[in-house]
Amino acid sequence: MPTFETTTRFTTDLDRLTPAQRHRFRRTVLNAFVPDLRTGRPFRPGLRIKGVRSTPGVYELTWAPDGRATWCYGRTRIAGDRHIVWRRIGTHGILIRP
């Protein structure tokens, strides 16, 4: 199971989401993102994961039609498991400052 941490900004953004949005994000992470991360193969196209052009090393995940989360790989905490740092979450507007 991958390990993760959140930035203060992510936590603040997450608190601003509706309960339904938080549920959808968590469901996407648990049912698609984590399983794909475990396989080591490319992420499924539906997640629309791509690099954020303005910030090398930061990636964008689509979890709803206008739901985005940015993340990067962090230093491994447990051998063999990827570590994810969640940076921002919200609408497409978060990409201005990912």
N, C-alpha and C positions, 0 to 999 in steps of 0.2 A: 504494500500500500504506500503510495507516495506520501511524503510529509509536506506540510505547508505552514506558512506564516502569512500574516496580513500586515500591511502598512496601516498607520493611523488613518491615513486618507481613505483607504479601502473601508475600514470599519465605520468611519463617518458616512461615507457614501452608502454603505449597506444599510445603515440605520434610516436613511432617507427613502429607501425602497418600501413599497407596500408589502404586506405579508405574502400576497400572491406572487409578486416579483421575486422575493427572497426564496420562496418555495420552488419556483421555476428554475432559478439559478442553481440551487442545491441539487434539484433533480437532474439537471443537465450535467453538472459536475459528476455526480455519483453514477449516472447511467450511461454517460458517453465519454466525458473527458478522462476520468480515472481509468476506465477499461482500456481506452486507446493508449493512454500513457503507459500502462502496464505492458502492452504488447510490444512496444518499441517500434511499431510500424507507423506510417503517417496517420495523422488524425483524420477521422471521417469528414467528408466534404461538408456535411450539414453543420459542423461546428464553425466552419469558415475561419479557421485559425490562420492568421498571417502576421507577419512582422509589422510593427508600427514604424513607418518610414522615418518619422522625426526622432525616434529614440531607439537606436540599435540595441538588440538584445531583449527588447520588450515585445510581447505578442498580444494580439487581440483575440478574444473568444466571443463568438456570438451565441447568446443564450436565449434570445427572443428577437422578434422582428426589429425592435429598436433597443435591445438589451445587449450591452457590451461589458466585458470585463477585461482588464489588462493584467498581465502577469509576466514573470520572468523566471528563469531557472535560478535557484539559489545553490549554495554550497551543500553538498550531500551530507545528510545527518545520519542516515542508516545505509550501510553498504548495499548497493544494488537497487536502492529506491531513489527516484528523482525527488528533489525538493523544489516546491513551487512557492514563489512569493507573489501573493495577490496584491496588486497595486491600486487599481481603481475599479469601480463598478457603477453602472448607470446606463444612460442613453449614449447614443453616438457622440454626443457632446463631450464626453470624458476624454476623447482622443486629442483634444486641444492641449491637454496637460496630462499625458498618460502616466 
